[in-house]
Amino acid sequence: MRRQQARSQRRGLWVLLVLGIGASLGLGLFWLRSYERAPAQTLVFEPSLLRVPASTSVAVAPPTMWFTDVTATAGIAFTHGAGASGDK
């Protein structure tokens, strides 16, 4: 008698498990089908943005930059060793 009750309880749990998995899959597929996908966007290139003027009337000078070594005044006394010598 107890064996039959245990079997019927196990069978009921299996049925609930299968129904739960089936319902989850069904709802997931329903959600995927109802989800509207955005249309693919096409890239548009403006011809005016791609053109480079053939001749320029104004000459452009390259920028000038000045670098100053301030490591000594900042108190930095570090020498980097690359480690690419000897057995390394």
VMD Tcl script that builds the backbone (N, CA, C; Angstrom):
set m [mol new atoms 264]
animate dup $m
set s [atomselect $m all]
$s set {name element resname resid chain x y z} {
  {N N MET 1 A 0.821 -1.188 0.000}
  {CA C MET 1 A 0.000 0.000 0.000}
  {C C MET 1 A 0.869 1.258 0.000}
  {N N ARG 2 A 1.896 1.249 0.811}
  {CA C ARG 2 A 2.777 2.415 0.865}
  {C C ARG 2 A 3.570 2.552 -0.423}
  {N N ARG 3 A 3.922 1.428 -1.029}
  {CA C ARG 3 A 4.654 1.491 -2.299}
  {C C ARG 3 A 3.820 2.169 -3.375}
  {N N GLN 4 A 2.559 1.846 -3.436}
  {CA C GLN 4 A 1.690 2.460 -4.436}
  {C C GLN 4 A 1.566 3.965 -4.205}
  {N N GLN 5 A 1.490 4.380 -2.956}
  {CA C GLN 5 A 1.402 5.804 -2.660}
  {C C GLN 5 A 2.694 6.519 -3.062}
  {N N ALA 6 A 3.840 5.900 -2.789}
  {CA C ALA 6 A 5.122 6.498 -3.145}
  {C C ALA 6 A 5.260 6.604 -4.655}
  {N N ARG 7 A 4.816 5.545 -5.357}
  {CA C ARG 7 A 4.889 5.577 -6.823}
  {C C ARG 7 A 3.977 6.649 -7.398}
  {N N SER 8 A 2.796 6.759 -6.868}
  {CA C SER 8 A 1.858 7.753 -7.398}
  {C C SER 8 A 2.346 9.169 -7.080}
  {N N GLN 9 A 2.993 9.344 -5.936}
  {CA C GLN 9 A 3.539 10.659 -5.616}
  {C C GLN 9 A 4.686 11.008 -6.564}
  {N N ARG 10 A 5.569 10.025 -6.810}
  {CA C ARG 10 A 6.672 10.267 -7.756}
  {C C ARG 10 A 6.146 10.548 -9.155}
  {N N ARG 11 A 5.132 9.778 -9.545}
  {CA C ARG 11 A 4.553 9.980 -10.872}
  {C C ARG 11 A 3.943 11.383 -10.967}
  {N N GLY 12 A 3.287 11.813 -9.915}
  {CA C GLY 12 A 2.697 13.149 -9.905}
  {C C GLY 12 A 3.763 14.232 -9.986}
  {N N LEU 13 A 4.883 14.041 -9.291}
  {CA C LEU 13 A 5.971 15.012 -9.363}
  {C C LEU 13 A 6.563 15.069 -10.762}
  {N N TRP 14 A 6.726 13.913 -11.395}
  {CA C TRP 14 A 7.252 13.893 -12.761}
  {C C TRP 14 A 6.300 14.606 -13.724}
  {N N VAL 15 A 5.001 14.371 -13.535}
  {CA C VAL 15 A 4.017 15.028 -14.411}
  {C C VAL 15 A 4.087 16.542 -14.224}
  {N N LEU 16 A 4.176 16.998 -12.957}
  {CA C LEU 16 A 4.292 18.430 -12.714}
  {C C LEU 16 A 5.572 19.004 -13.314}
  {N N LEU 17 A 6.654 18.268 -13.214}
  {CA C LEU 17 A 7.916 18.726 -13.781}
  {C C LEU 17 A 7.821 18.867 -15.297}
  {N N VAL 18 A 7.272 17.858 -15.954}
  {CA C VAL 18 A 7.144 17.900 -17.420}
  {C C VAL 18 A 6.198 19.014 -17.841}
  {N N LEU 19 A 5.094 19.190 -17.130}
  {CA C LEU 19 A 4.167 20.266 -17.471}
  {C C LEU 19 A 4.803 21.642 -17.248}
  {N N GLY 20 A 5.570 21.790 -16.203}
  {CA C GLY 20 A 6.242 23.064 -15.940}
  {C C GLY 20 A 7.249 23.393 -17.024}
  {N N ILE 21 A 8.035 22.394 -17.436}
  {CA C ILE 21 A 9.009 22.630 -18.505}
  {C C ILE 21 A 8.298 22.964 -19.810}
  {N N GLY 22 A 7.223 22.247 -20.101}
  {CA C GLY 22 A 6.467 22.519 -21.321}
  {C C GLY 22 A 5.854 23.912 -21.317}
  {N N ALA 23 A 5.303 24.307 -20.173}
  {CA C ALA 23 A 4.713 25.647 -20.084}
  {C C ALA 23 A 5.790 26.718 -20.233}
  {N N SER 24 A 6.950 26.501 -19.639}
  {CA C SER 24 A 8.041 27.473 -19.757}
  {C C SER 24 A 8.491 27.603 -21.204}
  {N N LEU 25 A 8.652 26.488 -21.886}
  {CA C LEU 25 A 9.051 26.539 -23.300}
  {C C LEU 25 A 7.987 27.224 -24.153}
  {N N GLY 26 A 6.718 26.902 -23.884}
  {CA C GLY 26 A 5.633 27.511 -24.644}
  {C C GLY 26 A 5.581 29.013 -24.458}
  {N N LEU 27 A 5.716 29.481 -23.204}
  {CA C LEU 27 A 5.703 30.916 -22.952}
  {C C LEU 27 A 6.922 31.599 -23.560}
  {N N GLY 28 A 8.072 30.928 -23.509}
  {CA C GLY 28 A 9.272 31.495 -24.113}
  {C C GLY 28 A 9.130 31.651 -25.615}
  {N N LEU 29 A 8.591 30.632 -26.278}
  {CA C LEU 29 A 8.385 30.726 -27.724}
  {C C LEU 29 A 7.348 31.786 -28.070}
  {N N PHE 30 A 6.285 31.881 -27.253}
  {CA C PHE 30 A 5.269 32.912 -27.478}
  {C C PHE 30 A 5.881 34.299 -27.375}
  {N N TRP 31 A 6.746 34.490 -26.355}
  {CA C TRP 31 A 7.388 35.787 -26.176}
  {C C TRP 31 A 8.312 36.104 -27.354}
  {N N LEU 32 A 9.056 35.100 -27.833}
  {CA C LEU 32 A 9.958 35.334 -28.956}
  {C C LEU 32 A 9.201 35.689 -30.229}
  {N N ARG 33 A 8.072 35.047 -30.454}
  {CA C ARG 33 A 7.323 35.327 -31.678}
  {C C ARG 33 A 6.611 36.673 -31.604}
  {N N SER 34 A 6.227 37.105 -30.396}
  {CA C SER 34 A 5.520 38.369 -30.279}
  {C C SER 34 A 6.475 39.552 -30.242}
  {N N TYR 35 A 7.749 39.285 -30.033}
  {CA C TYR 35 A 8.748 40.345 -29.973}
  {C C TYR 35 A 8.999 40.864 -31.372}
  {N N GLU 36 A 8.770 42.161 -31.593}
  {CA C GLU 36 A 8.977 42.746 -32.919}
  {C C GLU 36 A 10.427 43.138 -33.083}
  {N N ARG 37 A 11.014 42.670 -34.125}
  {CA C ARG 37 A 12.403 43.007 -34.400}
  {C C ARG 37 A 12.460 44.337 -35.132}
  {N N ALA 38 A 13.453 45.127 -34.784}
  {CA C ALA 38 A 13.639 46.413 -35.442}
  {C C ALA 38 A 14.149 46.173 -36.861}
  {N N PRO 39 A 13.688 46.937 -37.822}
  {CA C PRO 39 A 14.182 46.757 -39.197}
  {C C PRO 39 A 15.664 47.104 -39.278}
  {N N ALA 40 A 16.332 46.436 -40.171}
  {CA C ALA 40 A 17.766 46.668 -40.353}
  {C C ALA 40 A 17.990 48.085 -40.873}
  {N N GLN 41 A 18.940 48.771 -40.270}
  {CA C GLN 41 A 19.233 50.129 -40.690}
  {C C GLN 41 A 20.289 50.105 -41.788}
  {N N THR 42 A 20.057 50.912 -42.793}
  {CA C THR 42 A 21.024 51.000 -43.881}
  {C C THR 42 A 21.917 52.215 -43.650}
  {N N LEU 43 A 23.183 52.058 -43.953}
  {CA C LEU 43 A 24.132 53.155 -43.793}
  {C C LEU 43 A 24.055 54.071 -45.003}
  {N N VAL 44 A 23.994 55.346 -44.734}
  {CA C VAL 44 A 23.919 56.341 -45.801}
  {C C VAL 44 A 25.156 57.217 -45.696}
  {N N PHE 45 A 25.882 57.290 -46.786}
  {CA C PHE 45 A 27.071 58.138 -46.832}
  {C C PHE 45 A 26.745 59.387 -47.624}
  {N N GLU 46 A 26.983 60.510 -47.001}
  {CA C GLU 46 A 26.776 61.781 -47.676}
  {C C GLU 46 A 27.965 62.054 -48.591}
  {N N PRO 47 A 27.747 62.285 -49.857}
  {CA C PRO 47 A 28.865 62.562 -50.760}
  {C C PRO 47 A 29.629 63.819 -50.370}
  {N N SER 48 A 28.953 64.798 -49.757}
  {CA C SER 48 A 29.641 66.036 -49.400}
  {C C SER 48 A 30.633 65.812 -48.266}
  {N N LEU 49 A 30.424 64.821 -47.432}
  {CA C LEU 49 A 31.330 64.557 -46.331}
  {C C LEU 49 A 32.589 63.836 -46.793}
  {N N LEU 50 A 32.507 63.145 -47.910}
  {CA C LEU 50 A 33.633 62.360 -48.387}
  {C C LEU 50 A 34.569 63.148 -49.295}
  {N N ARG 51 A 34.150 64.313 -49.742}
  {CA C ARG 51 A 34.970 65.085 -50.666}
  {C C ARG 51 A 36.075 65.836 -49.930}
  {N N VAL 52 A 37.230 65.875 -50.540}
  {CA C VAL 52 A 38.355 66.650 -50.035}
  {C C VAL 52 A 38.620 67.741 -51.051}
  {N N PRO 53 A 38.733 68.984 -50.603}
  {CA C PRO 53 A 38.973 70.042 -51.595}
  {C C PRO 53 A 40.278 69.816 -52.343}
  {N N ALA 54 A 40.245 70.019 -53.649}
  {CA C ALA 54 A 41.410 69.752 -54.492}
  {C C ALA 54 A 42.514 70.769 -54.240}
  {N N SER 55 A 42.159 71.998 -54.065}
  {CA C SER 55 A 43.184 73.017 -53.837}
  {C C SER 55 A 42.744 73.902 -52.687}
  {N N THR 56 A 43.679 74.212 -51.826}
  {CA C THR 56 A 43.376 75.126 -50.723}
  {C C THR 56 A 44.198 76.388 -50.918}
  {N N SER 57 A 43.583 77.516 -50.681}
  {CA C SER 57 A 44.272 78.782 -50.893}
  {C C SER 57 A 45.076 79.206 -49.661}
  {N N VAL 58 A 44.789 78.612 -48.504}
  {CA C VAL 58 A 45.480 78.990 -47.276}
  {C C VAL 58 A 46.420 77.852 -46.880}
  {N N ALA 59 A 47.683 78.200 -46.669}
  {CA C ALA 59 A 48.653 77.198 -46.232}
  {C C ALA 59 A 48.511 77.020 -44.719}
  {N N VAL 60 A 48.472 75.783 -44.287}
  {CA C VAL 60 A 48.298 75.483 -42.869}
  {C C VAL 60 A 49.635 75.032 -42.315}
  {N N ALA 61 A 50.103 75.702 -41.276}
  {CA C ALA 61 A 51.389 75.356 -40.656}
  {C C ALA 61 A 51.174 74.231 -39.646}
  {N N PRO 62 A 52.142 73.339 -39.539}
  {CA C PRO 62 A 52.004 72.272 -38.550}
  {C C PRO 62 A 52.095 72.846 -37.142}
  {N N PRO 63 A 51.399 72.254 -36.193}
  {CA C PRO 63 A 51.444 72.776 -34.835}
  {C C PRO 63 A 52.820 72.561 -34.209}
  {N N THR 64 A 53.211 73.490 -33.367}
  {CA C THR 64 A 54.496 73.361 -32.680}
  {C C THR 64 A 54.231 73.027 -31.216}
  {N N MET 65 A 55.009 72.077 -30.691}
  {CA C MET 65 A 54.883 71.691 -29.300}
  {C C MET 65 A 56.251 71.752 -28.647}
  {N N TRP 66 A 56.258 72.160 -27.403}
  {CA C TRP 66 A 57.487 72.252 -26.642}
  {C C TRP 66 A 57.388 71.333 -25.443}
  {N N PHE 67 A 58.382 70.460 -25.273}
  {CA C PHE 67 A 58.433 69.568 -24.137}
  {C C PHE 67 A 59.562 69.998 -23.218}
  {N N THR 68 A 59.268 69.984 -21.927}
  {CA C THR 68 A 60.265 70.357 -20.939}
  {C C THR 68 A 60.413 69.213 -19.946}
  {N N ASP 69 A 61.653 68.822 -19.649}
  {CA C ASP 69 A 61.928 67.749 -18.701}
  {C C ASP 69 A 61.826 68.302 -17.280}
  {N N VAL 70 A 60.787 67.880 -16.540}
  {CA C VAL 70 A 60.570 68.372 -15.181}
  {C C VAL 70 A 60.714 67.258 -14.151}
  {N N THR 71 A 61.315 66.124 -14.532}
  {CA C THR 71 A 61.422 65.017 -13.588}
  {C C THR 71 A 62.304 65.366 -12.404}
  {N N ALA 72 A 63.395 66.067 -12.613}
  {CA C ALA 72 A 64.302 66.414 -11.512}
  {C C ALA 72 A 63.636 67.413 -10.562}
  {N N THR 73 A 62.943 68.383 -11.102}
  {CA C THR 73 A 62.284 69.365 -10.238}
  {C C THR 73 A 61.091 68.766 -9.494}
  {N N ALA 74 A 60.497 67.723 -10.058}
  {CA C ALA 74 A 59.374 67.058 -9.395}
  {C C ALA 74 A 59.843 66.028 -8.380}
  {N N GLY 75 A 61.154 65.748 -8.341}
  {CA C GLY 75 A 61.685 64.794 -7.380}
  {C C GLY 75 A 61.586 63.346 -7.833}
  {N N ILE 76 A 61.482 63.139 -9.104}
  {CA C ILE 76 A 61.386 61.774 -9.635}
  {C C ILE 76 A 62.775 61.309 -10.013}
  {N N ALA 77 A 63.230 60.225 -9.366}
  {CA C ALA 77 A 64.544 59.656 -9.669}
  {C C ALA 77 A 64.354 58.169 -9.938}
  {N N PHE 78 A 63.838 57.836 -11.087}
  {CA C PHE 78 A 63.510 56.453 -11.426}
  {C C PHE 78 A 64.175 56.092 -12.733}
  {N N THR 79 A 64.807 54.947 -12.763}
  {CA C THR 79 A 65.393 54.431 -13.994}
  {C C THR 79 A 64.742 53.090 -14.299}
  {N N HIS 80 A 64.166 52.977 -15.462}
  {CA C HIS 80 A 63.484 51.747 -15.855}
  {C C HIS 80 A 64.482 50.753 -16.424}
  {N N GLY 81 A 64.474 49.544 -15.888}
  {CA C GLY 81 A 65.290 48.471 -16.434}
  {C C GLY 81 A 64.403 47.497 -17.184}
  {N N ALA 82 A 64.616 47.338 -18.479}
  {CA C ALA 82 A 63.728 46.521 -19.310}
  {C C ALA 82 A 63.821 45.044 -18.962}
  {N N GLY 83 A 64.940 44.573 -18.441}
  {CA C GLY 83 A 65.065 43.164 -18.112}
  {C C GLY 83 A 65.400 42.290 -19.309}
  {N N ALA 84 A 65.785 42.879 -20.402}
  {CA C ALA 84 A 66.079 42.120 -21.612}
  {C C ALA 84 A 67.558 41.802 -21.717}
  {N N SER 85 A 68.247 41.700 -20.608}
  {CA C SER 85 A 69.666 41.386 -20.669}
  {C C SER 85 A 69.956 40.183 -19.772}
  {N N GLY 86 A 71.038 39.540 -19.997}
  {CA C GLY 86 A 71.430 38.397 -19.174}
  {C C GLY 86 A 70.606 37.158 -19.514}
  {N N ASP 87 A 70.175 36.444 -18.484}
  {CA C ASP 87 A 69.438 35.186 -18.693}
  {C C ASP 87 A 67.961 35.399 -18.924}
  {N N LYS 88 A 67.472 36.579 -18.945}
  {CA C LYS 88 A 66.039 36.821 -19.083}
  {C C LYS 88 A 65.604 36.915 -20.511}
}
mol reanalyze $m
mol bondsrecalc $m
mol representation Tube
mol addrep $m
